[in-house]
Amino acid sequence: IRIDHTLTNDGLWPVELASWALTVLRAGGLGVVPLLPKGEHPRDLLPAGAVVPWTYTDFSLPVWGWRPGFITIDTTKATEPQKLGLTAYPGWSAYWLDGVVFVKASFPQAAKKYPDFGCCFETFSNPDILELESLGPLTLLEPGASSGHTEYWTIFEGVEKPEDQLRYEGALLPLVNHWLTGLH
């Protein structure tokens, strides 16, 4: 499914803004946020991006899972609001619940400026929900002008819970990569 979000400035003056597409999912599952591929030392000495926490985020809580290639958000362990953003990510995120995986993709524009310290992706969770949030770049929208942001959604059924690197790489990642290939 392709979803085109459009913002139009119906005001009288220019407004700086960014499209912000929230997908809100009920708690009870596992959010999956992929990271960029790992580099090698000493070849890759520059940073690849940043993880941006909000002031109320506590990475020591069991809701967070840190894996070599991805971050998980276990909503069954969410006891209080948590939020993080990424300044660089592979362009997709997922939510697993009872063997069904929802995947959304939105491809960041590398040369553009993004809000929230440069975040092109954000996620929020609390005991009731998980949000997968794609962001468009900041733009100065003149009166009467419009700005667009495109997302792609899909669902996979019968997927093993991607709670560790083996299941992530063996079950989820091949499905997502195959789907993404068809989008380009």
C-alpha positions as a Markdown table, in Angstrom:
| # | Residue | x | y | z |
|---|---|---|---|---|
| 1 | Ile | 0.0 | 0.0 | 0.0 |
| 2 | Arg | 1.3 | 3.4 | -0.9 |
| 3 | Ile | 0.2 | 6.3 | 1.3 |
| 4 | Asp | 0.8 | 9.9 | 0.2 |
| 5 | His | 0.6 | 12.5 | 2.9 |
| 6 | Thr | 0.2 | 16.1 | 1.8 |
| 7 | Leu | 0.4 | 19.3 | 3.8 |
| 8 | Thr | -0.9 | 22.5 | 2.2 |
| 9 | Asn | -0.3 | 26.0 | 3.7 |
| 10 | Asp | -3.6 | 27.7 | 3.6 |
| 11 | Gly | -2.3 | 30.5 | 5.8 |
| 12 | Leu | -1.1 | 34.0 | 4.9 |
| 13 | Trp | 2.6 | 33.6 | 5.6 |
| 14 | Pro | 5.3 | 31.0 | 5.1 |
| 15 | Val | 5.6 | 28.2 | 7.7 |
| 16 | Glu | 8.6 | 25.9 | 8.3 |
| 17 | Leu | 7.4 | 22.4 | 8.9 |
| 18 | Ala | 8.0 | 18.7 | 8.4 |
| 19 | Ser | 5.5 | 16.0 | 7.6 |
| 20 | Trp | 5.1 | 13.7 | 10.6 |
| 21 | Ala | 3.4 | 10.4 | 9.8 |
| 22 | Leu | 2.4 | 8.5 | 13.0 |
| 23 | Thr | 1.2 | 5.0 | 12.8 |
| 24 | Val | -0.4 | 4.0 | 16.1 |
| 25 | Leu | -0.5 | 0.3 | 17.0 |
| 26 | Arg | -2.0 | -1.4 | 20.1 |
| 27 | Ala | 0.4 | -2.7 | 22.7 |
| 28 | Gly | 1.1 | -6.3 | 23.2 |
| 29 | Gly | 3.8 | -6.8 | 20.5 |
| 30 | Leu | 7.3 | -6.1 | 19.6 |
| 31 | Gly | 8.5 | -3.0 | 17.7 |
| 32 | Val | 11.5 | -3.5 | 15.5 |
| 33 | Val | 13.8 | -0.5 | 14.5 |
| 34 | Pro | 16.6 | -1.6 | 12.1 |
| 35 | Leu | 20.0 | 0.1 | 12.3 |
| 36 | Leu | 22.3 | 0.9 | 9.4 |
| 37 | Pro | 24.7 | -1.9 | 8.4 |
| 38 | Lys | 27.7 | -2.1 | 10.7 |
| 39 | Gly | 31.0 | -0.8 | 9.4 |
| 40 | Glu | 34.6 | -1.9 | 10.1 |
| 41 | His | 37.3 | -0.4 | 12.2 |
| 42 | Pro | 39.6 | 1.2 | 11.1 |
| 43 | Arg | 38.0 | 1.7 | 7.7 |
| 44 | Asp | 34.8 | 3.4 | 8.9 |
| 45 | Leu | 35.9 | 6.0 | 11.5 |
| 46 | Leu | 33.0 | 8.5 | 11.1 |
| 47 | Pro | 29.7 | 8.2 | 12.9 |
| 48 | Ala | 26.8 | 6.8 | 10.8 |
| 49 | Gly | 24.0 | 8.5 | 12.7 |
| 50 | Ala | 22.7 | 9.2 | 16.2 |
| 51 | Val | 20.1 | 7.8 | 18.6 |
| 52 | Val | 18.1 | 10.7 | 20.0 |
| 53 | Pro | 16.3 | 10.1 | 23.4 |
| 54 | Trp | 13.6 | 12.3 | 24.8 |
| 55 | Thr | 14.0 | 13.6 | 28.3 |
| 56 | Tyr | 11.7 | 11.0 | 29.8 |
| 57 | Thr | 13.3 | 8.1 | 28.0 |
| 58 | Asp | 15.1 | 5.5 | 30.2 |
| 59 | Phe | 17.2 | 3.0 | 28.1 |
| 60 | Ser | 17.8 | 0.9 | 31.2 |
| 61 | Leu | 14.2 | -0.2 | 31.3 |
| 62 | Pro | 13.4 | -3.7 | 30.0 |
| 63 | Val | 11.1 | -2.3 | 27.2 |
| 64 | Trp | 14.3 | -1.7 | 25.2 |
| 65 | Gly | 16.3 | -4.4 | 23.5 |
| 66 | Trp | 19.6 | -3.6 | 21.9 |
| 67 | Arg | 20.8 | -6.0 | 19.2 |
| 68 | Pro | 23.7 | -5.8 | 16.7 |
| 69 | Gly | 21.5 | -4.8 | 13.8 |
| 70 | Phe | 18.3 | -3.5 | 15.4 |
| 71 | Ile | 16.5 | -2.1 | 18.4 |
| 72 | Thr | 13.4 | -3.7 | 19.9 |
| 73 | Ile | 10.6 | -2.1 | 21.9 |
| 74 | Asp | 8.7 | -4.8 | 23.9 |
| 75 | Thr | 5.4 | -3.2 | 24.6 |
| 76 | Thr | 4.5 | -6.0 | 27.0 |
| 77 | Lys | 7.2 | -4.5 | 29.3 |
| 78 | Ala | 6.2 | -0.8 | 28.8 |
| 79 | Thr | 5.3 | 0.7 | 32.1 |
| 80 | Glu | 5.8 | 4.4 | 31.2 |
| 81 | Pro | 6.2 | 6.6 | 28.1 |
| 82 | Gln | 9.4 | 6.1 | 26.1 |
| 83 | Lys | 10.6 | 7.8 | 22.9 |
| 84 | Leu | 13.6 | 7.8 | 20.7 |
| 85 | Gly | 14.5 | 9.1 | 17.3 |
| 86 | Leu | 17.1 | 8.1 | 14.7 |
| 87 | Thr | 19.0 | 10.5 | 12.4 |
| 88 | Ala | 19.8 | 7.7 | 10.0 |
| 89 | Tyr | 18.1 | 4.4 | 9.4 |
| 90 | Pro | 17.5 | 2.0 | 6.6 |
| 91 | Gly | 14.0 | 3.4 | 5.8 |
| 92 | Trp | 11.7 | 0.9 | 7.4 |
| 93 | Ser | 10.4 | -0.2 | 10.8 |
| 94 | Ala | 8.1 | -3.0 | 11.9 |
| 95 | Tyr | 5.7 | -4.2 | 14.6 |
| 96 | Trp | 5.2 | -7.9 | 15.4 |
| 97 | Leu | 2.1 | -9.0 | 17.1 |
| 98 | Asp | 0.9 | -12.7 | 17.4 |
| 99 | Gly | 2.8 | -13.8 | 14.3 |
| 100 | Val | 1.7 | -10.9 | 12.1 |
| 101 | Val | 4.3 | -8.2 | 11.2 |
| 102 | Phe | 3.3 | -4.7 | 10.0 |
| 103 | Val | 6.1 | -3.0 | 8.1 |
| 104 | Lys | 6.2 | 0.6 | 7.0 |
| 105 | Ala | 8.8 | 2.2 | 4.8 |
| 106 | Ser | 9.7 | 5.8 | 4.1 |
| 107 | Phe | 13.0 | 6.7 | 2.5 |
| 108 | Pro | 14.9 | 9.6 | 4.1 |
| 109 | Gln | 16.5 | 12.2 | 1.9 |
| 110 | Ala | 20.1 | 12.3 | 2.9 |
| 111 | Ala | 20.9 | 15.9 | 1.9 |
| 112 | Lys | 17.8 | 17.4 | 3.7 |
| 113 | Lys | 17.4 | 18.9 | 7.2 |
| 114 | Tyr | 15.1 | 17.1 | 9.6 |
| 115 | Pro | 13.5 | 18.2 | 12.9 |
| 116 | Asp | 14.3 | 17.0 | 16.4 |
| 117 | Phe | 18.1 | 17.1 | 16.1 |
| 118 | Gly | 17.9 | 15.6 | 12.6 |
| 119 | Cys | 15.5 | 12.7 | 13.2 |
| 120 | Cys | 14.0 | 11.1 | 10.1 |
| 121 | Phe | 12.4 | 8.3 | 12.2 |
| 122 | Glu | 10.9 | 8.3 | 15.7 |
| 123 | Thr | 9.1 | 5.8 | 17.9 |
| 124 | Phe | 7.0 | 6.3 | 21.0 |
| 125 | Ser | 5.6 | 3.8 | 23.4 |
| 126 | Asn | 3.6 | 3.6 | 26.6 |
| 127 | Pro | 1.6 | 0.8 | 28.2 |
| 128 | Asp | -1.2 | 1.1 | 25.6 |
| 129 | Ile | 0.4 | 1.8 | 22.2 |
| 130 | Leu | 3.5 | 1.9 | 20.0 |
| 131 | Glu | 4.0 | 4.5 | 17.4 |
| 132 | Leu | 6.1 | 4.1 | 14.3 |
| 133 | Glu | 6.8 | 7.7 | 13.1 |
| 134 | Ser | 8.3 | 8.6 | 9.8 |
| 135 | Leu | 9.3 | 12.2 | 9.2 |
| 136 | Gly | 9.7 | 14.3 | 6.1 |
| 137 | Pro | 12.4 | 16.9 | 5.8 |
| 138 | Leu | 12.0 | 20.4 | 7.1 |
| 139 | Thr | 10.7 | 22.8 | 4.4 |
| 140 | Leu | 9.6 | 26.4 | 4.3 |
| 141 | Leu | 6.1 | 26.1 | 2.9 |
| 142 | Glu | 4.9 | 29.3 | 1.2 |
| 143 | Pro | 1.1 | 30.2 | 1.3 |
| 144 | Gly | -0.8 | 28.1 | -1.1 |
| 145 | Ala | 2.1 | 25.6 | -1.6 |
| 146 | Ser | 2.0 | 21.9 | -0.7 |
| 147 | Ser | 4.6 | 19.4 | 0.6 |
| 148 | Gly | 4.4 | 15.6 | 0.3 |
| 149 | His | 5.6 | 12.6 | 2.3 |
| 150 | Thr | 5.2 | 9.0 | 1.0 |
| 151 | Glu | 5.0 | 5.8 | 3.1 |
| 152 | Tyr | 4.6 | 2.2 | 2.0 |
| 153 | Trp | 2.9 | -0.4 | 4.2 |
| 154 | Thr | 2.7 | -4.1 | 4.1 |
| 155 | Ile | 1.8 | -7.1 | 6.3 |
| 156 | Phe | 3.5 | -10.5 | 6.7 |
| 157 | Glu | 1.8 | -13.4 | 8.4 |
| 158 | Gly | 3.2 | -16.4 | 10.1 |
| 159 | Val | 6.5 | -14.7 | 11.1 |
| 160 | Glu | 8.4 | -15.9 | 14.2 |
| 161 | Lys | 8.9 | -13.1 | 16.8 |
| 162 | Pro | 12.1 | -11.3 | 15.8 |
| 163 | Glu | 13.4 | -11.0 | 19.4 |
| 164 | Asp | 17.0 | -12.0 | 18.7 |
| 165 | Gln | 19.5 | -11.6 | 15.8 |
| 166 | Leu | 19.0 | -15.1 | 14.5 |
| 167 | Arg | 15.2 | -14.6 | 14.1 |
| 168 | Tyr | 15.6 | -11.1 | 12.8 |
| 169 | Glu | 18.1 | -12.1 | 10.1 |
| 170 | Gly | 16.5 | -15.5 | 9.4 |
| 171 | Ala | 12.8 | -14.6 | 9.4 |
| 172 | Leu | 12.0 | -10.9 | 9.2 |
| 173 | Leu | 14.9 | -9.3 | 7.3 |
| 174 | Pro | 14.6 | -11.5 | 4.1 |
| 175 | Leu | 10.9 | -10.8 | 3.9 |
| 176 | Val | 11.4 | -7.0 | 4.3 |
| 177 | Asn | 14.3 | -6.9 | 1.9 |
| 178 | His | 12.4 | -8.7 | -0.8 |
| 179 | Trp | 9.4 | -6.3 | -0.4 |
| 180 | Leu | 11.7 | -3.3 | -0.4 |
| 181 | Thr | 13.3 | -4.5 | -3.7 |
| 182 | Gly | 9.9 | -4.3 | -5.3 |
| 183 | Leu | 9.4 | -0.6 | -4.2 |
| 184 | His | 12.5 | 0.7 | -6.0 |
